[in-house]
């Protein structure tokens, strides 16, 4: 899973490259930081507050630590939003304009990676973050870093399940791999667009073959959870969707060399 440091680095790059867009974002003129943080909390429903407490309990935080953690999350969110109560993700046009203004491949890939991974925090895929989305996803990342199967599953669905129907279709997995390729996360890959299209479909098939227990052509959370548990028992850790891609590449390379894949 993407660690907290990785998230912070992506935010830094995204904010720097999109500086001109950030300056035009609507500002909130509602008083001191304490007032703003209080409004962040009152804007959450009881269910959203309960979910944050659930994740904090799962991390083993005491009552005092929970208060400090939520305080820090509120400060981070307000900093990212320039003291606004909502963080608006760049639109496709804004993103394209930002890409046109960068020179280096490294910065371009970082910008695409930023947009890709920042989208994971957008739980309802409406193009904005509210505080509860940011806080819960950050806590999920913390739990995933500690090896939580449940958290890894939830993060995978937040990233891939764009229509929020509770299942993953092969097309959603292909689209995710395509975004990872474009961001440089998977490192290179076929330069020919047709070959890359074929490769992403092959990788999606490989992922499906690991997880689709009932062969119905779609993945549920229970199937993903089972796959992650099996991988942890087999490998001593949970392999995320990028790790599985690397396994697939190793298998393809081994087959080309005439080697057998050992399960």
C-alpha beads as a LAMMPS data file, in Angstrom:
LAMMPS data file: protein, C-alpha beads

263 atoms
262 bonds

1 atom types
1 bond types

-500.0 500.0 xlo xhi
-500.0 500.0 ylo yhi
-500.0 500.0 zlo zhi

Masses

1 110.0

Atoms # bond

1 1 1 0.000 0.000 0.000
2 1 1 1.078 3.598 -0.494
3 1 1 2.726 4.787 2.720
4 1 1 2.040 8.083 4.460
5 1 1 5.400 9.499 3.330
6 1 1 4.556 8.642 -0.261
7 1 1 1.218 10.390 0.064
8 1 1 2.878 13.502 1.490
9 1 1 5.440 13.570 -1.321
10 1 1 2.737 13.303 -3.957
11 1 1 0.761 16.110 -2.312
12 1 1 3.860 18.328 -2.305
13 1 1 4.511 17.767 -6.009
14 1 1 0.852 18.150 -6.925
15 1 1 0.527 21.445 -5.064
16 1 1 3.759 22.839 -6.508
17 1 1 2.971 21.988 -10.127
18 1 1 -0.630 23.157 -9.825
19 1 1 0.282 26.346 -7.953
20 1 1 -1.597 28.618 -10.346
21 1 1 -4.752 26.515 -10.018
22 1 1 -4.476 26.399 -6.235
23 1 1 -4.347 30.200 -6.036
24 1 1 -7.688 30.502 -7.779
25 1 1 -9.445 27.991 -5.512
26 1 1 -12.316 29.365 -3.423
27 1 1 -11.099 30.565 -0.041
28 1 1 -12.986 30.026 3.192
29 1 1 -13.248 33.143 5.313
30 1 1 -14.577 31.533 8.454
31 1 1 -12.206 32.551 11.238
32 1 1 -9.389 30.915 13.195
33 1 1 -7.865 27.477 12.696
34 1 1 -9.649 26.214 15.832
35 1 1 -12.997 27.333 14.432
36 1 1 -12.230 25.681 11.091
37 1 1 -11.228 22.403 12.742
38 1 1 -14.407 22.436 14.817
39 1 1 -16.445 22.960 11.630
40 1 1 -14.680 20.027 9.971
41 1 1 -15.857 17.776 12.765
42 1 1 -19.427 19.118 12.955
43 1 1 -19.729 18.595 9.180
44 1 1 -19.307 14.836 9.676
45 1 1 -22.249 12.535 10.258
46 1 1 -22.368 10.217 13.281
47 1 1 -21.621 7.269 10.994
48 1 1 -18.542 9.000 9.551
49 1 1 -17.274 9.816 13.066
50 1 1 -17.861 6.204 14.086
51 1 1 -15.820 4.950 11.151
52 1 1 -12.879 7.166 12.104
53 1 1 -13.040 5.869 15.678
54 1 1 -13.208 2.299 14.361
55 1 1 -10.005 2.744 12.350
56 1 1 -8.234 4.468 15.234
57 1 1 -9.208 1.630 17.575
58 1 1 -7.915 -0.847 14.986
59 1 1 -4.582 1.000 15.101
60 1 1 -4.544 0.572 18.879
61 1 1 -4.704 4.283 19.683
62 1 1 -5.656 5.434 23.171
63 1 1 -8.286 8.118 23.741
64 1 1 -5.555 10.751 24.087
65 1 1 -3.773 9.520 20.973
66 1 1 -7.038 9.512 19.015
67 1 1 -7.593 13.174 19.888
68 1 1 -4.041 14.098 18.846
69 1 1 -4.321 12.058 15.631
70 1 1 -7.584 13.716 14.618
71 1 1 -6.101 17.127 15.436
72 1 1 -3.130 16.457 13.158
73 1 1 -5.371 15.146 10.374
74 1 1 -7.498 18.296 10.613
75 1 1 -4.419 20.509 10.398
76 1 1 -3.094 18.550 7.404
77 1 1 -6.414 18.792 5.614
78 1 1 -6.749 22.542 6.180
79 1 1 -3.182 23.054 4.993
80 1 1 -3.852 21.105 1.801
81 1 1 -7.068 23.015 1.222
82 1 1 -5.627 26.458 1.944
83 1 1 -8.011 26.715 4.930
84 1 1 -11.007 25.689 2.893
85 1 1 -13.467 23.022 4.075
86 1 1 -13.402 21.138 0.760
87 1 1 -10.465 20.134 -1.411
88 1 1 -11.251 20.171 -5.113
89 1 1 -9.228 17.837 -7.291
90 1 1 -7.960 19.262 -10.583
91 1 1 -10.338 18.720 -13.478
92 1 1 -9.155 16.905 -16.589
93 1 1 -8.635 20.238 -18.373
94 1 1 -6.625 21.662 -15.465
95 1 1 -4.585 18.496 -15.277
96 1 1 -3.875 18.601 -19.009
97 1 1 -2.819 22.236 -18.775
98 1 1 -0.491 21.445 -15.875
99 1 1 1.049 18.572 -17.855
100 1 1 1.655 20.923 -20.766
101 1 1 3.591 23.266 -18.487
102 1 1 6.043 20.710 -17.074
103 1 1 9.335 19.949 -18.779
104 1 1 10.887 16.850 -17.236
105 1 1 9.575 13.293 -17.556
106 1 1 10.045 12.833 -13.807
107 1 1 7.815 15.783 -13.002
108 1 1 5.253 14.688 -15.589
109 1 1 5.057 11.175 -14.161
110 1 1 4.865 12.582 -10.637
111 1 1 1.929 14.779 -11.647
112 1 1 0.076 11.826 -13.168
113 1 1 0.874 9.688 -10.119
114 1 1 -0.394 12.477 -7.892
115 1 1 -3.703 12.670 -9.717
116 1 1 -4.007 8.866 -9.689
117 1 1 -3.351 8.379 -6.001
118 1 1 -5.144 11.518 -4.873
119 1 1 -8.207 10.037 -6.545
120 1 1 -8.109 7.177 -4.032
121 1 1 -9.131 9.643 -1.304
122 1 1 -12.210 10.669 -3.285
123 1 1 -14.520 7.979 -1.910
124 1 1 -17.660 9.086 -3.742
125 1 1 -15.738 10.051 -6.940
126 1 1 -17.302 13.502 -7.122
127 1 1 -14.012 15.304 -7.784
128 1 1 -13.655 16.700 -4.253
129 1 1 -12.486 15.642 -0.817
130 1 1 -14.395 16.275 2.330
131 1 1 -12.575 15.878 5.620
132 1 1 -14.108 12.509 6.458
133 1 1 -12.891 11.095 3.117
134 1 1 -9.363 12.354 3.677
135 1 1 -9.204 11.232 7.315
136 1 1 -10.647 7.756 6.751
137 1 1 -8.427 7.063 3.745
138 1 1 -5.352 8.258 5.620
139 1 1 -6.245 5.916 8.490
140 1 1 -6.812 3.077 6.009
141 1 1 -3.326 3.704 4.605
142 1 1 -1.894 3.572 8.122
143 1 1 -3.691 0.283 8.814
144 1 1 -2.649 -1.142 5.446
145 1 1 0.969 -0.287 6.240
146 1 1 0.571 -2.441 9.346
147 1 1 -0.711 -5.355 7.268
148 1 1 -4.489 -5.074 7.677
149 1 1 -6.268 -7.233 5.105
150 1 1 -9.509 -5.294 5.564
151 1 1 -7.777 -1.941 4.988
152 1 1 -5.964 -3.175 1.878
153 1 1 -9.256 -4.434 0.464
154 1 1 -11.061 -1.155 1.179
155 1 1 -8.253 0.856 -0.434
156 1 1 -8.268 -1.330 -3.522
157 1 1 -12.001 -0.782 -3.974
158 1 1 -11.680 2.964 -3.397
159 1 1 -9.057 3.092 -6.129
160 1 1 -10.714 0.836 -8.695
161 1 1 -14.479 0.730 -8.110
162 1 1 -15.297 3.961 -9.919
163 1 1 -19.054 3.356 -10.125
164 1 1 -19.300 2.353 -6.432
165 1 1 -21.320 -0.781 -7.186
166 1 1 -19.352 -2.911 -4.717
167 1 1 -17.736 -5.191 -7.314
168 1 1 -14.676 -4.870 -9.541
169 1 1 -15.101 -5.459 -13.255
170 1 1 -12.146 -6.427 -15.505
171 1 1 -12.489 -3.066 -17.280
172 1 1 -11.931 -1.228 -13.969
173 1 1 -8.762 -3.244 -13.308
174 1 1 -7.503 -2.569 -16.851
175 1 1 -8.166 1.168 -16.401
176 1 1 -6.186 1.147 -13.135
177 1 1 -3.196 -0.551 -14.763
178 1 1 -3.331 1.977 -17.591
179 1 1 -3.203 4.833 -15.078
180 1 1 -0.272 3.194 -13.286
181 1 1 1.601 2.847 -16.582
182 1 1 0.973 6.487 -17.462
183 1 1 2.219 7.598 -14.042
184 1 1 5.444 5.627 -14.299
185 1 1 4.572 3.583 -11.193
186 1 1 4.962 0.338 -13.153
187 1 1 8.121 1.598 -14.807
188 1 1 8.253 1.788 -18.558
189 1 1 6.397 -1.038 -20.221
190 1 1 5.627 -1.349 -23.922
191 1 1 5.929 1.976 -25.749
192 1 1 3.619 0.803 -28.530
193 1 1 0.041 1.711 -27.566
194 1 1 -1.409 -1.512 -28.976
195 1 1 1.106 -3.619 -27.065
196 1 1 0.487 -1.666 -23.886
197 1 1 -3.258 -2.191 -24.284
198 1 1 -2.673 -5.932 -24.671
199 1 1 -0.313 -6.004 -21.701
200 1 1 -2.743 -4.234 -19.374
201 1 1 -5.492 -6.675 -20.353
202 1 1 -3.143 -9.606 -19.733
203 1 1 -2.233 -8.227 -16.308
204 1 1 -5.892 -7.742 -15.457
205 1 1 -6.556 -11.356 -16.459
206 1 1 -3.674 -12.444 -14.238
207 1 1 -5.086 -10.478 -11.305
208 1 1 -8.573 -11.901 -11.920
209 1 1 -7.185 -15.434 -11.997
210 1 1 -5.802 -14.918 -8.476
211 1 1 -8.989 -13.511 -6.997
212 1 1 -12.125 -14.622 -8.905
213 1 1 -12.953 -17.659 -6.774
214 1 1 -16.323 -18.404 -8.406
215 1 1 -15.254 -17.513 -11.976
216 1 1 -18.151 -15.114 -12.523
217 1 1 -15.955 -12.478 -14.165
218 1 1 -16.118 -9.929 -11.339
219 1 1 -14.581 -9.495 -7.908
220 1 1 -16.303 -8.900 -4.584
221 1 1 -14.713 -7.630 -1.386
222 1 1 -14.903 -11.102 0.125
223 1 1 -12.962 -12.538 -2.829
224 1 1 -10.290 -9.843 -2.583
225 1 1 -10.057 -10.358 1.184
226 1 1 -9.620 -14.096 0.704
227 1 1 -6.908 -13.510 -1.901
228 1 1 -5.029 -11.116 0.401
229 1 1 -5.229 -13.593 3.299
230 1 1 -3.909 -16.384 1.099
231 1 1 -1.046 -14.192 -0.088
232 1 1 -0.144 -13.220 3.472
233 1 1 -0.047 -16.871 4.519
234 1 1 2.050 -17.768 1.482
235 1 1 4.380 -14.769 1.287
236 1 1 4.373 -13.448 4.835
237 1 1 2.852 -10.169 3.643
238 1 1 0.031 -8.820 1.523
239 1 1 0.832 -8.262 -2.135
240 1 1 -0.905 -5.228 -3.571
241 1 1 -1.955 -4.776 -7.180
242 1 1 1.472 -3.416 -8.164
243 1 1 3.248 -6.372 -6.538
244 1 1 1.014 -8.764 -8.452
245 1 1 1.961 -6.965 -11.654
246 1 1 5.634 -7.551 -10.885
247 1 1 4.872 -11.228 -10.314
248 1 1 3.174 -11.344 -13.703
249 1 1 6.163 -9.737 -15.386
250 1 1 8.505 -12.198 -13.700
251 1 1 6.354 -15.062 -14.947
252 1 1 6.358 -13.704 -18.508
253 1 1 10.135 -13.239 -18.450
254 1 1 10.671 -16.690 -17.010
255 1 1 8.470 -18.295 -19.657
256 1 1 10.424 -16.541 -22.407
257 1 1 13.625 -18.016 -20.946
258 1 1 12.083 -21.455 -20.745
259 1 1 11.841 -21.439 -16.952
260 1 1 8.932 -22.877 -15.013
261 1 1 6.945 -20.768 -12.583
262 1 1 7.025 -22.254 -9.092
263 1 1 3.890 -21.584 -7.072

Bonds

1 1 1 2
2 1 2 3
3 1 3 4
4 1 4 5
5 1 5 6
6 1 6 7
7 1 7 8
8 1 8 9
9 1 9 10
10 1 10 11
11 1 11 12
12 1 12 13
13 1 13 14
14 1 14 15
15 1 15 16
16 1 16 17
17 1 17 18
18 1 18 19
19 1 19 20
20 1 20 21
21 1 21 22
22 1 22 23
23 1 23 24
24 1 24 25
25 1 25 26
26 1 26 27
27 1 27 28
28 1 28 29
29 1 29 30
30 1 30 31
31 1 31 32
32 1 32 33
33 1 33 34
34 1 34 35
35 1 35 36
36 1 36 37
37 1 37 38
38 1 38 39
39 1 39 40
40 1 40 41
41 1 41 42
42 1 42 43
43 1 43 44
44 1 44 45
45 1 45 46
46 1 46 47
47 1 47 48
48 1 48 49
49 1 49 50
50 1 50 51
51 1 51 52
52 1 52 53
53 1 53 54
54 1 54 55
55 1 55 56
56 1 56 57
57 1 57 58
58 1 58 59
59 1 59 60
60 1 60 61
61 1 61 62
62 1 62 63
63 1 63 64
64 1 64 65
65 1 65 66
66 1 66 67
67 1 67 68
68 1 68 69
69 1 69 70
70 1 70 71
71 1 71 72
72 1 72 73
73 1 73 74
74 1 74 75
75 1 75 76
76 1 76 77
77 1 77 78
78 1 78 79
79 1 79 80
80 1 80 81
81 1 81 82
82 1 82 83
83 1 83 84
84 1 84 85
85 1 85 86
86 1 86 87
87 1 87 88
88 1 88 89
89 1 89 90
90 1 90 91
91 1 91 92
92 1 92 93
93 1 93 94
94 1 94 95
95 1 95 96
96 1 96 97
97 1 97 98
98 1 98 99
99 1 99 100
100 1 100 101
101 1 101 102
102 1 102 103
103 1 103 104
104 1 104 105
105 1 105 106
106 1 106 107
107 1 107 108
108 1 108 109
109 1 109 110
110 1 110 111
111 1 111 112
112 1 112 113
113 1 113 114
114 1 114 115
115 1 115 116
116 1 116 117
117 1 117 118
118 1 118 119
119 1 119 120
120 1 120 121
121 1 121 122
122 1 122 123
123 1 123 124
124 1 124 125
125 1 125 126
126 1 126 127
127 1 127 128
128 1 128 129
129 1 129 130
130 1 130 131
131 1 131 132
132 1 132 133
133 1 133 134
134 1 134 135
135 1 135 136
136 1 136 137
137 1 137 138
138 1 138 139
139 1 139 140
140 1 140 141
141 1 141 142
142 1 142 143
143 1 143 144
144 1 144 145
145 1 145 146
146 1 146 147
147 1 147 148
148 1 148 149
149 1 149 150
150 1 150 151
151 1 151 152
152 1 152 153
153 1 153 154
154 1 154 155
155 1 155 156
156 1 156 157
157 1 157 158
158 1 158 159
159 1 159 160
160 1 160 161
161 1 161 162
162 1 162 163
163 1 163 164
164 1 164 165
165 1 165 166
166 1 166 167
167 1 167 168
168 1 168 169
169 1 169 170
170 1 170 171
171 1 171 172
172 1 172 173
173 1 173 174
174 1 174 175
175 1 175 176
176 1 176 177
177 1 177 178
178 1 178 179
179 1 179 180
180 1 180 181
181 1 181 182
182 1 182 183
183 1 183 184
184 1 184 185
185 1 185 186
186 1 186 187
187 1 187 188
188 1 188 189
189 1 189 190
190 1 190 191
191 1 191 192
192 1 192 193
193 1 193 194
194 1 194 195
195 1 195 196
196 1 196 197
197 1 197 198
198 1 198 199
199 1 199 200
200 1 200 201
201 1 201 202
202 1 202 203
203 1 203 204
204 1 204 205
205 1 205 206
206 1 206 207
207 1 207 208
208 1 208 209
209 1 209 210
210 1 210 211
211 1 211 212
212 1 212 213
213 1 213 214
214 1 214 215
215 1 215 216
216 1 216 217
217 1 217 218
218 1 218 219
219 1 219 220
220 1 220 221
221 1 221 222
222 1 222 223
223 1 223 224
224 1 224 225
225 1 225 226
226 1 226 227
227 1 227 228
228 1 228 229
229 1 229 230
230 1 230 231
231 1 231 232
232 1 232 233
233 1 233 234
234 1 234 235
235 1 235 236
236 1 236 237
237 1 237 238
238 1 238 239
239 1 239 240
240 1 240 241
241 1 241 242
242 1 242 243
243 1 243 244
244 1 244 245
245 1 245 246
246 1 246 247
247 1 247 248
248 1 248 249
249 1 249 250
250 1 250 251
251 1 251 252
252 1 252 253
253 1 253 254
254 1 254 255
255 1 255 256
256 1 256 257
257 1 257 258
258 1 258 259
259 1 259 260
260 1 260 261
261 1 261 262
262 1 262 263
